[in-house]
Amino acid sequence: GQSLEQPSEVTAVEGAIVQINCTYQTSGFYGLSWYQQHDGGAPTFLSYNALDGLEETGRFSSFLSRSDSYGYLLLQELQMKDSASYFCAVNRDDKIIFGKGTRLHILP
Amino acid sequence: DAGVIQSPRHEVTEMGQEVTLRCKPISGHDYLFWYRQTMMRGLELLIYFNNNVPIDDSGMPEDRFSAKMPNASFSTLKIQPSEPRDSAVYFCASSLAGWETQYFGPGTRLLVL
């Protein structure tokens, strides 16, 4: 079978750091992607990891451990505009499978 | 570039009617994807094309759903006949080289009464 697990909700304070985890079970794994989606909007690509390690893009970083079937998205210096849902997605050779999404709430 | 363009943005129709959703991918992108998003099932891949050729349609829920890509700048997703359970947001996305970086359109919000 194949599955992705990520927390349904996470709450953090403006200016802080938050980590959103994603674990997966799938065969034929190619890479892990992260997307952001604001309410009523479309998913927006954030990052992609095909190899183990950390990828940094501005305030956002993404990490992958293939041996642990685990990845995370790290958001630093949180801003109110980061309030959104975040989806991890596993790319297989012939499919992409999205997680259910993590709703990030940011408190002032 | 204008990004991925979808039309209509909203569609309300009655059960049994035919619905056609349209998508114009980003120029130069070889891959086009159709997704459906609902609260219950999340974001699901329906079908994707590479160079206008359908590669995998195993996500298409039933024979009532069909998709075409007659040229590199246009694709349609058709539902005939539509049913209330088809109500969802349908997204089209395109990419240069496969799964990695997909650019999503604004979506079509479909309500079937």
Backbone of each chain as ProteinMPNN parsed JSONL, in Angstrom:
{"seq_chain_A": "GQSLEQPSEVTAVEGAIVQINCTYQTSGFYGLSWYQQHDGGAPTFLSYNALDGLEETGRFSSFLSRSDSYGYLLLQELQMKDSASYFCAVNRDDKIIFGKGTRLHILP", "coords_chain_A": {"N_chain_A": [[0.822, -1.194, 0.0], [0.205, 2.374, -0.061], [0.865, 5.408, 1.603], [0.624, 8.619, 3.166], [1.476, 10.485, 5.992], [0.679, 13.277, 7.862], [0.5, 15.892, 10.309], [-2.75, 17.112, 11.203], [-3.246, 19.673, 12.08], [-1.352, 22.534, 13.114], [-0.129, 24.86, 15.455], [1.412, 28.003, 15.868], [3.487, 30.769, 16.949], [3.697, 34.102, 15.776], [6.726, 35.064, 14.253], [8.13, 32.956, 15.261], [9.523, 29.582, 14.892], [8.478, 26.786, 13.005], [7.876, 23.321, 12.518], [6.793, 21.013, 10.163], [5.901, 17.764, 9.885], [6.25, 14.825, 7.806], [5.51, 11.584, 7.033], [5.972, 8.658, 5.083], [4.769, 5.847, 3.194], [5.567, 4.041, 0.57], [6.114, 2.513, -2.619], [8.713, 2.572, -5.095], [9.748, 5.179, -4.777], [10.486, 8.535, -5.646], [10.777, 11.268, -4.985], [10.11, 13.978, -2.64], [7.701, 16.43, -2.313], [6.649, 19.763, -1.404], [3.789, 21.772, -0.887], [2.024, 24.845, -0.651], [-1.115, 26.074, 0.355], [-3.423, 28.576, 0.401], [-6.557, 29.5, 1.912], [-9.215, 29.033, -0.296], [-7.558, 29.312, -2.419], [-5.094, 28.217, -4.872], [-2.871, 25.361, -4.856], [0.567, 26.051, -4.224], [3.827, 25.589, -5.327], [6.494, 24.766, -3.142], [8.91, 23.371, -2.42], [11.25, 20.741, -3.306], [12.552, 17.562, -2.664], [14.816, 15.201, -3.636], [17.004, 13.847, -2.859], [18.652, 12.802, 0.175], [18.794, 15.089, 2.901], [18.99, 18.652, 3.526], [17.149, 21.25, 2.029], [17.238, 24.612, 1.301], [15.247, 27.491, 1.015], [15.035, 30.638, 1.221], [13.005, 31.674, 3.855], [11.98, 29.211, 4.17], [12.636, 25.745, 4.6], [13.347, 22.407, 3.569], [13.464, 18.989, 4.422], [14.739, 15.7, 3.908], [14.794, 12.248, 4.632], [15.501, 9.387, 3.261], [15.976, 6.823, 4.133], [14.538, 6.697, 6.458], [12.032, 7.178, 5.558], [10.882, 9.74, 5.724], [10.169, 13.193, 6.068], [10.414, 16.769, 6.436], [9.011, 20.071, 6.652], [10.296, 23.192, 7.275], [9.554, 26.222, 8.693], [10.643, 29.436, 9.126], [10.894, 32.46, 11.106], [8.123, 33.18, 11.29], [5.309, 34.561, 9.63], [2.169, 36.301, 9.544], [0.99, 35.899, 7.105], [1.754, 33.372, 6.458], [-0.108, 31.651, 7.34], [-1.873, 28.958, 6.414], [-2.627, 25.979, 4.51], [-0.499, 23.156, 4.351], [0.912, 20.857, 2.201], [2.399, 17.706, 1.874], [3.85, 15.73, -0.703], [4.32, 12.737, -2.398], [6.38, 11.641, -4.962], [6.149, 9.151, -7.235], [7.257, 6.734, -9.684], [5.226, 6.786, -11.522], [3.164, 8.209, -10.518], [1.693, 10.744, -8.417], [1.209, 11.406, -5.056], [-0.712, 13.01, -2.699], [-0.544, 14.23, 0.659], [-2.958, 14.675, 3.344], [-2.799, 17.213, 4.222], [-1.647, 19.912, 6.322], [-2.92, 22.145, 8.525], [-1.84, 25.296, 9.237], [-1.861, 27.398, 11.916], [-1.353, 30.697, 12.926], [-0.482, 32.626, 15.617], [-0.763, 35.958, 16.841]], "CA_chain_A": [[0.0, 0.0, 0.0], [0.928, 3.639, -0.044], [0.206, 6.375, 2.458], [1.381, 9.732, 3.712], [0.927, 10.96, 7.243], [1.121, 14.568, 8.349], [-0.46, 16.357, 11.321], [-3.859, 17.844, 10.6], [-3.156, 21.087, 12.456], [-0.226, 22.988, 13.914], [-0.271, 26.264, 15.855], [2.682, 28.618, 16.259], [3.417, 32.202, 17.208], [4.36, 34.969, 14.794], [8.135, 35.254, 14.515], [8.733, 31.708, 15.728], [9.872, 28.549, 13.923], [7.586, 25.638, 13.092], [8.259, 22.183, 11.683], [5.675, 20.159, 9.772], [6.465, 16.466, 9.525], [5.558, 13.992, 6.829], [6.046, 10.237, 6.875], [5.322, 8.042, 3.929], [4.984, 4.444, 2.851], [5.272, 3.878, -0.846], [7.149, 1.866, -3.408], [9.128, 3.367, -6.251], [9.859, 6.577, -4.361], [11.405, 9.392, -6.389], [11.047, 12.509, -4.281], [9.084, 14.535, -1.761], [7.413, 17.834, -2.607], [5.811, 20.507, -0.469], [2.959, 22.803, -1.482], [1.266, 25.707, 0.241], [-2.414, 26.454, -0.188], [-4.258, 29.455, 1.206], [-7.995, 29.258, 1.784], [-9.802, 29.512, -1.541], [-6.535, 29.465, -3.452], [-4.531, 27.033, -5.5], [-1.579, 24.956, -4.31], [1.759, 26.701, -4.747], [5.012, 24.789, -5.07], [7.474, 25.337, -2.219], [10.224, 22.732, -2.469], [11.318, 19.349, -3.741], [13.745, 16.827, -2.225], [14.99, 13.862, -4.198], [18.11, 13.251, -2.124], [18.682, 13.078, 1.609], [19.414, 16.337, 3.315], [18.214, 19.865, 3.715], [17.083, 22.228, 0.942], [16.816, 25.883, 1.876], [14.775, 28.534, 0.094], [14.581, 31.758, 2.025], [12.57, 31.321, 5.21], [11.486, 27.833, 4.173], [13.598, 24.67, 4.353], [12.724, 21.092, 3.551], [14.419, 17.941, 4.742], [14.333, 14.35, 3.532], [15.576, 11.074, 4.984], [14.91, 8.274, 2.51], [16.074, 5.594, 4.928], [13.485, 6.752, 7.476], [10.762, 7.509, 4.882], [10.457, 10.87, 6.558], [10.619, 14.511, 5.67], [9.727, 17.861, 7.124], [9.078, 21.436, 6.156], [10.635, 24.1, 8.369], [9.244, 27.606, 8.384], [11.281, 30.316, 10.099], [10.422, 33.859, 11.172], [6.747, 33.075, 10.831], [4.521, 35.758, 9.395], [0.742, 35.99, 9.522], [0.626, 35.433, 5.766], [2.083, 31.953, 6.337], [-1.293, 30.883, 7.735], [-2.305, 28.254, 5.199], [-2.458, 24.526, 4.591], [0.74, 22.706, 3.73], [0.766, 19.477, 1.747], [3.528, 16.973, 1.333], [3.446, 14.883, -1.823], [5.349, 11.784, -2.805], [6.432, 11.355, -6.39], [6.59, 7.818, -7.652], [7.615, 6.755, -11.104], [4.073, 6.988, -12.397], [2.077, 8.801, -9.74], [1.973, 11.645, -7.31], [0.213, 11.202, -4.004], [-0.678, 14.109, -1.753], [-1.05, 14.046, 2.006], [-4.219, 15.351, 3.621], [-2.528, 18.615, 4.497], [-1.511, 20.408, 7.697], [-3.405, 23.51, 8.647], [-0.974, 26.061, 10.124], [-2.471, 28.583, 12.526], [-0.321, 31.556, 13.489], [-0.998, 33.553, 16.621], [0.029, 37.213, 16.895]], "C_chain_A": [[0.859, 1.247, 0.0], [0.161, 4.627, 0.813], [1.177, 7.466, 2.854], [0.688, 10.188, 4.99], [1.536, 12.314, 7.573], [0.094, 15.059, 9.347], [-1.548, 17.186, 10.652], [-3.768, 19.347, 10.899], [-1.902, 21.344, 13.272], [-0.453, 24.464, 14.225], [1.081, 26.793, 16.305], [2.479, 30.124, 16.391], [4.183, 32.967, 16.13], [5.812, 35.21, 15.211], [8.868, 33.993, 14.929], [9.091, 30.799, 14.554], [8.901, 27.386, 14.104], [8.048, 24.567, 12.114], [7.03, 21.338, 11.412], [6.242, 18.862, 9.22], [5.605, 15.71, 8.535], [6.25, 12.633, 6.768], [5.276, 9.542, 5.773], [5.654, 6.566, 3.839], [4.591, 4.28, 1.404], [6.415, 3.149, -1.522], [7.525, 2.776, -4.564], [9.262, 4.843, -5.96], [10.891, 7.328, -5.193], [11.762, 10.644, -5.602], [9.851, 12.985, -3.492], [8.933, 16.026, -2.068], [6.583, 18.443, -1.491], [5.088, 21.619, -1.218], [2.243, 23.571, -0.379], [-0.051, 26.059, -0.431], [-3.151, 27.344, 0.805], [-5.722, 29.147, 0.94], [-8.522, 29.86, 0.482], [-8.816, 29.654, -2.68], [-6.082, 28.149, -4.028], [-3.242, 26.635, -4.808], [-0.437, 25.673, -5.018], [2.971, 25.889, -4.357], [5.975, 25.513, -4.132], [8.86, 24.715, -2.403], [10.109, 21.296, -2.924], [12.633, 18.756, -3.264], [13.759, 15.449, -2.887], [16.083, 13.102, -3.453], [18.013, 13.603, -0.644], [19.322, 14.434, 1.882], [18.439, 17.485, 3.337], [18.311, 20.765, 2.483], [16.536, 23.526, 1.525], [16.416, 26.873, 0.792], [14.202, 29.659, 0.938], [14.204, 31.327, 3.426], [12.134, 29.862, 5.322], [12.633, 26.865, 3.886], [12.835, 23.358, 4.331], [13.812, 20.041, 3.691], [13.857, 16.597, 4.328], [15.322, 13.331, 4.076], [14.91, 9.886, 4.31], [14.932, 6.991, 3.333], [14.984, 5.539, 5.989], [12.112, 7.008, 6.874], [10.104, 8.698, 5.566], [10.995, 12.167, 5.976], [9.924, 15.561, 6.501], [9.931, 19.167, 6.389], [9.304, 22.341, 7.357], [10.371, 25.531, 7.921], [9.817, 28.484, 9.492], [10.699, 31.722, 10.019], [8.969, 33.964, 10.66], [6.068, 34.434, 10.708], [3.052, 35.351, 9.3], [0.32, 35.444, 8.155], [0.99, 33.967, 5.527], [0.939, 31.062, 6.801], [-1.902, 30.271, 6.483], [-2.275, 26.758, 5.501], [-1.209, 24.138, 3.811], [0.626, 21.212, 3.431], [2.131, 18.907, 1.384], [3.003, 16.048, 0.244], [4.621, 14.001, -2.206], [5.239, 11.536, -4.298], [6.961, 9.946, -6.586], [6.888, 7.871, -9.132], [6.414, 7.071, -11.997], [2.916, 7.706, -11.7], [2.604, 9.913, -8.853], [0.847, 11.492, -6.313], [0.382, 12.314, -2.985], [-1.15, 13.657, -0.372], [-2.323, 14.855, 2.197], [-4.038, 16.825, 3.957], [-2.467, 18.93, 5.984], [-1.942, 21.865, 7.704], [-2.526, 24.235, 9.666], [-1.704, 27.314, 10.602], [-1.355, 29.402, 13.162], [-0.976, 32.586, 14.406], [-0.137, 34.804, 16.678], [0.795, 37.337, 18.197]], "O_chain_A": [[2.086, 1.176, 0.054], [-1.068, 4.676, 0.753], [2.391, 7.264, 2.875], [-0.539, 10.263, 5.051], [2.756, 12.477, 7.564], [-1.076, 14.687, 9.252], [-1.301, 17.874, 9.661], [-4.16, 20.179, 10.081], [-1.448, 20.483, 14.025], [-0.91, 25.225, 13.372], [1.809, 26.12, 17.034], [1.447, 30.671, 16.002], [5.211, 32.498, 15.64], [6.094, 35.52, 16.368], [10.099, 33.967, 14.944], [8.981, 31.183, 13.39], [8.544, 27.041, 15.23], [8.545, 24.866, 11.029], [6.302, 20.986, 12.34], [6.966, 18.856, 8.224], [4.397, 15.924, 8.438], [7.444, 12.553, 6.482], [4.092, 9.798, 5.556], [6.68, 6.105, 4.341], [3.414, 4.371, 1.056], [7.55, 3.17, -1.044], [6.75, 3.645, -4.962], [8.927, 5.676, -6.802], [12.003, 6.852, -5.42], [12.928, 11.038, -5.558], [8.738, 12.481, -3.641], [9.909, 16.776, -2.08], [5.907, 17.742, -0.737], [5.667, 22.31, -2.056], [1.906, 23.026, 0.672], [-0.099, 26.311, -1.635], [-3.467, 26.917, 1.916], [-6.083, 28.61, -0.108], [-8.306, 31.037, 0.194], [-9.184, 30.065, -3.781], [-6.627, 27.093, -3.706], [-2.575, 27.488, -4.223], [-0.462, 25.877, -6.232], [3.136, 25.534, -3.19], [6.243, 26.704, -4.292], [9.857, 25.426, -2.527], [9.027, 20.708, -2.932], [13.695, 19.357, -3.43], [12.84, 14.648, -2.718], [16.086, 11.871, -3.419], [17.369, 14.582, -0.267], [20.252, 14.86, 1.197], [17.229, 17.312, 3.186], [19.398, 21.013, 1.961], [15.487, 23.528, 2.169], [17.122, 27.073, -0.196], [13.032, 29.634, 1.32], [14.996, 30.683, 4.113], [11.943, 29.342, 6.421], [13.489, 27.129, 3.042], [11.806, 23.213, 4.991], [14.915, 20.177, 3.161], [12.648, 16.374, 4.387], [16.535, 13.523, 3.993], [13.857, 9.432, 4.756], [14.019, 6.17, 3.241], [14.552, 4.455, 6.378], [11.122, 7.053, 7.604], [8.929, 8.659, 5.933], [12.113, 12.231, 5.465], [8.95, 15.269, 7.195], [10.878, 19.344, 5.622], [8.576, 22.259, 8.346], [10.896, 25.988, 6.906], [9.504, 28.288, 10.666], [10.101, 32.118, 9.018], [8.656, 34.721, 9.742], [6.226, 35.319, 11.549], [2.735, 34.197, 9.012], [-0.597, 34.627, 8.062], [0.589, 33.381, 4.521], [1.014, 29.841, 6.667], [-2.387, 30.982, 5.603], [-1.939, 26.339, 6.608], [-0.903, 24.708, 2.763], [0.287, 20.414, 4.304], [2.917, 19.541, 0.679], [1.844, 15.635, 0.273], [5.758, 14.459, -2.32], [4.162, 11.26, -4.827], [8.064, 9.604, -6.161], [6.784, 8.924, -9.762], [6.582, 7.57, -13.11], [1.817, 7.794, -12.246], [3.801, 10.004, -8.579], [-0.326, 11.454, -6.682], [1.477, 12.536, -2.468], [-2.038, 12.813, -0.251], [-2.719, 15.625, 1.321], [-5.001, 17.591, 3.975], [-3.143, 18.301, 6.797], [-1.396, 22.7, 6.982], [-2.471, 23.836, 10.83], [-2.105, 28.166, 9.809], [-0.504, 28.853, 13.862], [-1.892, 33.308, 14.014], [1.087, 34.721, 16.575], [1.503, 38.322, 18.405]]}, "seq_chain_B": "DAGVIQSPRHEVTEMGQEVTLRCKPISGHDYLFWYRQTMMRGLELLIYFNNNVPIDDSGMPEDRFSAKMPNASFSTLKIQPSEPRDSAVYFCASSLAGWETQYFGPGTRLLVL", "coords_chain_B": {"N_chain_B": [[4.588, 35.562, -18.086], [1.191, 34.393, -18.075], [0.566, 32.379, -16.386], [-1.049, 29.281, -15.439], [-4.162, 28.88, -16.918], [-7.548, 28.616, -16.198], [-10.906, 27.778, -17.013], [-14.49, 27.468, -16.685], [-14.322, 29.663, -13.771], [-16.132, 29.206, -11.803], [-18.795, 26.908, -11.589], [-22.107, 26.016, -11.745], [-24.381, 23.481, -11.905], [-26.965, 21.216, -12.953], [-27.77, 17.93, -11.888], [-27.011, 15.35, -14.155], [-26.423, 16.917, -16.298], [-24.032, 17.893, -18.821], [-20.668, 18.733, -18.196], [-17.974, 20.829, -18.935], [-14.658, 21.462, -18.418], [-11.957, 23.725, -18.756], [-8.531, 24.226, -19.713], [-5.54, 26.045, -19.983], [-2.234, 25.5, -20.311], [0.99, 26.613, -19.017], [3.019, 28.16, -21.41], [5.258, 26.15, -23.21], [5.516, 24.191, -21.309], [5.667, 20.719, -20.844], [4.159, 18.891, -19.515], [0.909, 18.165, -18.314], [-1.525, 18.256, -15.821], [-4.493, 17.033, -14.299], [-6.404, 17.594, -11.435], [-8.49, 16.78, -8.615], [-10.087, 18.224, -5.845], [-11.405, 17.662, -2.696], [-12.993, 17.993, 0.521], [-13.239, 15.581, 1.825], [-11.64, 13.693, 0.434], [-9.32, 14.939, -0.181], [-6.573, 16.084, -2.21], [-6.505, 14.807, -5.369], [-4.965, 13.088, -8.021], [-6.174, 12.994, -11.262], [-5.674, 12.543, -14.05], [-2.871, 12.627, -16.295], [-0.93, 14.293, -18.821], [1.685, 13.986, -21.219], [3.437, 15.809, -23.46], [1.031, 16.169, -24.883], [-0.078, 13.658, -24.909], [-2.076, 11.282, -23.286], [-0.94, 9.83, -20.318], [-1.407, 8.479, -17.894], [-4.418, 7.532, -16.736], [-5.562, 6.412, -14.572], [-6.583, 7.507, -12.293], [-8.986, 8.626, -12.909], [-12.29, 8.755, -11.985], [-14.627, 7.442, -13.014], [-16.258, 6.154, -15.992], [-17.702, 8.295, -16.758], [-16.119, 10.438, -16.745], [-13.874, 12.194, -18.821], [-10.926, 13.173, -20.585], [-9.12, 15.4, -22.683], [-6.424, 16.453, -24.801], [-5.936, 18.291, -27.239], [-3.977, 19.903, -28.352], [-0.833, 21.547, -27.603], [-1.498, 23.709, -26.057], [-3.952, 23.547, -24.846], [-6.455, 21.937, -22.931], [-9.143, 19.771, -21.994], [-11.491, 18.747, -19.511], [-14.072, 16.591, -19.145], [-17.283, 15.924, -17.861], [-19.82, 13.705, -17.998], [-22.772, 11.959, -17.668], [-23.154, 14.565, -15.194], [-22.96, 14.287, -11.592], [-24.155, 14.839, -8.214], [-22.094, 14.089, -6.404], [-19.826, 14.735, -7.762], [-19.192, 17.271, -7.202], [-16.747, 19.573, -6.45], [-13.444, 21.07, -6.244], [-11.699, 21.568, -9.145], [-8.517, 21.283, -10.329], [-6.105, 22.327, -12.672], [-2.784, 21.702, -13.632], [0.56, 22.485, -14.675], [3.831, 21.504, -15.845], [7.376, 21.763, -16.456], [9.036, 19.512, -16.607], [7.912, 17.023, -15.608], [7.107, 15.587, -12.412], [8.167, 17.296, -10.509], [8.124, 20.299, -10.119], [5.237, 21.789, -10.078], [2.872, 23.956, -11.53], [-0.011, 25.37, -10.532], [-3.295, 26.053, -11.752], [-5.975, 28.461, -11.08], [-8.19, 26.985, -10.452], [-11.403, 25.345, -10.846], [-14.463, 25.738, -9.429], [-16.833, 23.478, -8.898], [-20.243, 22.85, -8.66], [-22.69, 20.536, -8.381], [-26.041, 20.183, -8.59]], "CA_chain_B": [[3.583, 34.552, -18.451], [-0.023, 34.551, -17.292], [0.34, 31.227, -15.538], [-2.045, 28.329, -15.923], [-5.469, 29.518, -17.0], [-8.662, 27.682, -16.179], [-12.251, 28.353, -17.139], [-14.857, 28.656, -15.917], [-13.838, 29.646, -12.392], [-17.227, 28.63, -11.028], [-19.813, 26.273, -12.425], [-23.222, 25.4, -11.035], [-25.169, 22.778, -12.898], [-27.9, 20.237, -12.399], [-27.444, 16.524, -12.095], [-27.329, 14.844, -15.479], [-25.911, 17.807, -17.338], [-22.625, 17.759, -19.199], [-19.804, 19.817, -17.714], [-16.67, 20.864, -19.586], [-13.692, 22.344, -17.784], [-10.922, 24.034, -19.728], [-7.232, 24.575, -19.139], [-4.44, 26.448, -20.858], [-1.02, 25.397, -19.502], [2.041, 27.583, -19.275], [3.671, 27.892, -22.681], [6.534, 25.445, -23.107], [5.434, 23.077, -20.362], [5.355, 19.474, -21.542], [3.274, 18.057, -18.703], [-0.328, 18.776, -17.846], [-2.175, 17.404, -14.823], [-5.82, 17.377, -13.788], [-6.626, 17.161, -10.062], [-9.759, 17.091, -7.958], [-9.889, 18.417, -4.406], [-12.58, 17.692, -1.83], [-12.648, 17.913, 1.94], [-13.16, 14.186, 2.251], [-10.625, 12.891, -0.239], [-8.098, 15.712, -0.399], [-6.158, 16.393, -3.577], [-6.317, 13.549, -6.082], [-4.606, 13.164, -9.434], [-7.135, 12.308, -12.123], [-5.036, 12.14, -15.293], [-1.856, 13.562, -16.73], [-0.489, 14.232, -20.205], [3.043, 14.383, -21.566], [3.438, 16.156, -24.882], [-0.351, 16.036, -25.368], [-0.497, 12.257, -24.885], [-2.446, 10.826, -21.929], [0.0, 8.834, -19.831], [-2.016, 7.674, -16.847], [-5.765, 7.995, -16.382], [-6.101, 5.492, -13.562], [-7.268, 8.274, -11.261], [-10.314, 9.062, -13.37], [-13.18, 7.948, -11.145], [-15.592, 6.615, -13.741], [-16.347, 6.423, -17.431], [-18.369, 9.579, -16.983], [-15.058, 11.431, -16.849], [-12.961, 12.044, -19.942], [-10.047, 14.327, -20.757], [-8.429, 15.46, -23.967], [-5.448, 17.527, -24.986], [-5.782, 18.308, -28.701], [-2.718, 20.565, -28.706], [0.019, 21.856, -26.442], [-1.954, 24.873, -25.301], [-5.352, 23.437, -24.455], [-6.944, 20.639, -22.474], [-10.482, 19.778, -21.417], [-11.959, 17.654, -18.664], [-15.511, 16.56, -19.347], [-18.065, 15.021, -17.02], [-21.102, 13.494, -18.649], [-23.536, 13.019, -17.009], [-22.636, 14.972, -13.883], [-23.689, 13.851, -10.406], [-23.829, 15.7, -7.062], [-20.824, 13.718, -5.774], [-18.729, 15.306, -8.537], [-18.943, 18.624, -6.7], [-15.367, 19.65, -5.962], [-12.617, 22.03, -6.967], [-10.874, 20.875, -10.131], [-7.323, 22.053, -10.656], [-5.199, 21.954, -13.742], [-1.421, 22.126, -13.343], [1.507, 22.128, -15.725], [5.226, 21.535, -15.437], [8.367, 21.642, -17.532], [9.71, 18.215, -16.719], [7.424, 15.938, -14.78], [6.397, 15.765, -11.158], [8.831, 18.084, -9.48], [7.619, 21.651, -9.865], [3.985, 21.959, -10.81], [2.222, 25.249, -11.396], [-1.44, 25.131, -10.533], [-4.244, 27.092, -12.12], [-6.808, 28.921, -9.957], [-9.211, 25.991, -10.145], [-12.818, 25.513, -11.172], [-15.324, 25.254, -8.354], [-18.009, 22.861, -9.515], [-21.335, 22.429, -7.785], [-23.721, 19.811, -9.119], [-27.233, 20.129, -7.731]], "C_chain_B": [[2.381, 34.687, -17.534], [-0.232, 33.412, -16.316], [-0.669, 30.3, -16.172], [-3.422, 28.987, -15.853], [-6.551, 28.446, -17.035], [-9.983, 28.435, -16.347], [-13.275, 27.229, -17.175], [-14.26, 28.599, -14.512], [-14.882, 29.04, -11.458], [-18.249, 28.04, -11.993], [-20.856, 25.651, -11.516], [-24.1, 24.756, -12.087], [-26.087, 21.781, -12.199], [-27.459, 18.826, -12.757], [-27.9, 16.075, -13.479], [-26.812, 15.69, -16.619], [-24.449, 17.501, -17.631], [-21.857, 18.987, -18.719], [-18.461, 19.719, -18.434], [-15.798, 21.914, -18.92], [-12.517, 22.52, -18.736], [-9.644, 24.494, -19.047], [-6.258, 24.963, -20.238], [-3.168, 26.406, -20.008], [-0.055, 26.533, -19.821], [2.77, 27.192, -20.552], [5.027, 27.221, -22.472], [6.536, 24.295, -22.123], [4.95, 21.817, -21.077], [4.353, 18.598, -20.799], [2.049, 18.85, -18.273], [-1.056, 17.774, -16.958], [-3.567, 17.936, -14.51], [-5.991, 16.766, -12.405], [-8.046, 17.505, -9.639], [-9.486, 17.216, -6.46], [-11.234, 18.499, -3.702], [-12.122, 17.615, -0.383], [-12.416, 16.468, 2.354], [-11.948, 13.468, 1.694], [-9.325, 13.64, -0.488], [-7.843, 15.966, -1.87], [-5.797, 15.09, -4.288], [-5.948, 13.815, -7.548], [-5.61, 12.358, -10.25], [-6.457, 11.722, -13.353], [-3.899, 13.109, -15.573], [-1.404, 13.259, -18.148], [0.994, 14.606, -20.289], [3.067, 14.602, -23.069], [2.105, 15.808, -25.547], [-0.869, 14.599, -25.338], [-0.879, 11.86, -23.462], [-1.549, 9.678, -21.49], [-0.657, 7.903, -18.812], [-3.373, 8.281, -16.491], [-6.389, 7.118, -15.312], [-6.817, 6.218, -12.434], [-8.64, 8.781, -11.665], [-11.349, 8.153, -12.712], [-14.107, 7.017, -11.906], [-15.548, 6.96, -15.222], [-17.062, 7.732, -17.731], [-17.347, 10.703, -17.174], [-14.194, 11.134, -18.071], [-12.137, 13.309, -20.068], [-9.349, 14.219, -22.101], [-7.415, 16.591, -23.942], [-5.134, 17.588, -26.481], [-4.517, 19.01, -29.178], [-2.003, 21.002, -27.437], [-0.511, 22.988, -25.582], [-3.388, 24.755, -24.806], [-5.704, 22.018, -24.028], [-8.348, 20.814, -21.907], [-10.686, 18.559, -20.538], [-13.482, 17.704, -18.726], [-16.148, 15.554, -18.404], [-19.456, 14.919, -17.636], [-21.637, 12.09, -18.355], [-22.954, 13.35, -15.634], [-23.562, 14.489, -12.765], [-23.285, 14.745, -9.226], [-22.487, 15.359, -6.415], [-19.607, 14.186, -6.574], [-18.396, 16.726, -8.088], [-17.585, 18.668, -6.013], [-14.708, 20.852, -6.619], [-11.703, 21.229, -7.883], [-9.723, 21.802, -10.522], [-6.623, 21.448, -11.868], [-3.822, 22.476, -13.344], [-0.528, 21.756, -14.521], [2.921, 22.203, -15.179], [6.124, 21.341, -16.647], [8.803, 20.202, -17.73], [9.213, 17.207, -15.71], [6.851, 16.393, -13.46], [6.912, 16.913, -10.309], [8.204, 19.423, -9.172], [6.379, 21.874, -10.717], [3.39, 23.321, -10.504], [0.731, 25.033, -11.58], [-2.212, 26.345, -11.058], [-5.114, 27.451, -10.929], [-7.917, 27.95, -9.584], [-10.588, 26.367, -10.664], [-13.629, 24.912, -10.038], [-16.638, 24.786, -8.943], [-19.0, 22.445, -8.452], [-22.403, 21.794, -8.66], [-24.923, 19.613, -8.194], [-28.114, 18.924, -8.058]], "O_chain_B": [[2.518, 35.048, -16.365], [-1.139, 33.481, -15.486], [-1.095, 30.509, -17.308], [-3.786, 29.579, -14.837], [-6.472, 27.49, -17.807], [-10.143, 29.564, -15.885], [-12.965, 26.136, -17.649], [-13.739, 27.557, -14.116], [-14.54, 28.432, -10.443], [-18.526, 28.593, -13.057], [-20.534, 24.86, -10.63], [-24.515, 25.406, -13.046], [-25.977, 21.549, -10.995], [-26.853, 18.587, -13.801], [-29.012, 16.372, -13.916], [-26.766, 15.245, -17.766], [-23.732, 16.932, -16.807], [-22.33, 20.118, -18.821], [-17.882, 18.637, -18.526], [-16.147, 23.093, -18.863], [-12.126, 21.586, -19.435], [-9.668, 25.069, -17.959], [-6.162, 24.306, -21.275], [-3.032, 27.198, -19.075], [-0.256, 27.303, -20.76], [3.1, 26.023, -20.751], [5.836, 27.669, -21.66], [7.475, 23.499, -22.108], [3.964, 21.842, -21.813], [3.77, 17.679, -21.375], [2.131, 20.026, -17.921], [-1.186, 16.599, -17.3], [-3.784, 19.146, -14.462], [-5.757, 15.573, -12.213], [-8.704, 18.376, -10.208], [-8.75, 16.417, -5.882], [-12.092, 19.304, -4.066], [-10.992, 17.215, -0.102], [-11.512, 16.17, 3.134], [-11.294, 12.71, 2.411], [-8.344, 13.057, -0.948], [-8.772, 16.053, -2.673], [-4.898, 14.365, -3.862], [-6.549, 14.658, -8.214], [-5.862, 11.188, -9.965], [-6.639, 10.545, -13.667], [-3.939, 14.266, -15.153], [-1.485, 12.123, -18.614], [1.483, 15.438, -19.524], [2.757, 13.702, -23.849], [2.068, 15.229, -26.632], [-2.015, 14.36, -25.717], [-0.102, 12.072, -22.531], [-1.411, 8.679, -22.195], [-0.481, 6.686, -18.868], [-3.452, 9.409, -16.005], [-7.611, 7.086, -15.163], [-7.582, 5.601, -11.693], [-9.375, 9.312, -10.832], [-11.296, 6.932, -12.86], [-14.343, 5.894, -11.461], [-14.897, 7.916, -15.645], [-17.018, 8.215, -18.862], [-17.668, 11.772, -17.694], [-13.828, 9.987, -18.328], [-12.591, 14.393, -19.702], [-9.033, 13.134, -22.588], [-7.531, 17.546, -23.173], [-4.158, 16.988, -26.931], [-4.035, 18.745, -30.279], [-2.521, 20.838, -26.332], [-0.014, 23.202, -24.476], [-3.982, 25.749, -24.389], [-5.313, 21.04, -24.665], [-8.694, 21.882, -21.402], [-10.132, 17.488, -20.786], [-14.099, 18.72, -18.405], [-15.614, 14.468, -18.181], [-20.167, 15.914, -17.776], [-21.009, 11.111, -18.759], [-22.334, 12.5, -14.996], [-24.764, 14.308, -12.958], [-22.206, 15.338, -9.235], [-21.805, 16.258, -5.923], [-18.475, 14.047, -6.11], [-17.418, 17.311, -8.552], [-17.315, 17.886, -5.101], [-15.313, 21.553, -7.43], [-11.012, 20.315, -7.434], [-9.923, 22.929, -10.974], [-6.567, 20.231, -12.047], [-3.706, 23.566, -12.783], [-0.826, 20.826, -15.271], [3.182, 22.876, -14.181], [5.712, 20.841, -17.693], [8.926, 19.724, -18.858], [10.02, 16.588, -15.016], [6.198, 17.433, -13.372], [6.178, 17.449, -9.478], [7.787, 19.65, -8.036], [6.468, 22.115, -11.921], [3.404, 23.779, -9.361], [0.271, 24.58, -12.628], [-1.832, 27.495, -10.836], [-5.012, 26.82, -9.876], [-8.52, 28.075, -8.518], [-10.894, 27.537, -10.891], [-13.501, 23.729, -9.724], [-17.446, 25.582, -9.421], [-18.652, 21.78, -7.476], [-22.95, 22.431, -9.56], [-24.825, 18.961, -7.154], [-29.154, 18.731, -7.429]]}, "name": "protein", "num_of_chains": 2, "seq": "GQSLEQPSEVTAVEGAIVQINCTYQTSGFYGLSWYQQHDGGAPTFLSYNALDGLEETGRFSSFLSRSDSYGYLLLQELQMKDSASYFCAVNRDDKIIFGKGTRLHILPDAGVIQSPRHEVTEMGQEVTLRCKPISGHDYLFWYRQTMMRGLELLIYFNNNVPIDDSGMPEDRFSAKMPNASFSTLKIQPSEPRDSAVYFCASSLAGWETQYFGPGTRLLVL"}
